């Protein structure tokens, strides 16, 4: 329940200030995935966009084990990330 509460209270930050943006896998509900690193851990949110609206399909905390997290994210295509303190283009 703590993860749920943290996600609900911080989902706006996850969406407005992601650490990385990924393309969702083919055949999955959602078109983009947002990765957000916080003091509490790394979070992954899946968004669907339709008719000028954005819907959160799912959001969850990723493994605290960096190797597991890296393997999980390896299945997604990275389309944007922060480089240092400046956004990449």
N, C-alpha and C positions, 0 to 999 in steps of 0.2 A: 504494500500500500504506500510505502514511502516514495518509491519510484514514481508511482502514479501521481501523487500529490506534487512532487517536484516537477514533473513534466507539465502538469496543468498550470502550475504557477509560472513556468518559464517558457512555454511553447512560443510565445511571441518573440522572445529573444532568439530561440532556435531558428525561427523563420526569418527574422530581420537581420540577424548577424551570424550566419553559419560559418563554421571554420572551413568547410568544403561543400561543394555541390556535386552530386553524382547523377548520372542518367539511370533511371530504374531499368531493371531487366525486362526483356521482351516478354509479353504475355502476363505481366504482373499488373495489378491495379495500382495506378499511380504513374506519374511521368518523371518526377524528379525526387531525389533523396537528399536530405540535408544532414550533414554531420556536424555536431557541435561539441567541442571540448569545454568542460566546465570544471570547477574545483571538485564537484561531486562525481565526475566521471565523463565518459563519452556517450553521447546520445545520437540516435539515428531516427529521423522523421521522414516519412514518405508522404508526398503531396500529389494530388491530382488537380489539374487545371481544366476547367470546362467553362465555356461561355463567359469569359472574364471573371470567373470565380475560382478561388483556391480552397481546396478541402484537405484536411489532414486525414490521411487514410490510416496511418499508424505512427506511433512514436514509442521508442523503447531505449533502455540503457544497454550499451554494448559491454562485452566482457572487459574486466579490468586487466586481463592478461593481454599485453600488447601484441604478442604473436598471434593469438586467436583473433583479435580485432583486425589486425592487418590482413590475415587470411580471409576473413569475412568481407572486408572492403575490397579485396582483390577481385571479387566477382562483379564489381560495378565499374562503369566507365567514369573516371573523374573528368568533370567539365569545367570546374573552377575551384581555386583554393587561394587562401591568403599566402603571400610570400613575405615573411617578416611582418612588418606592420602596415604594409601597403597592399591593396587588392591587386590581384593579377588581372591582366586583360586578355 
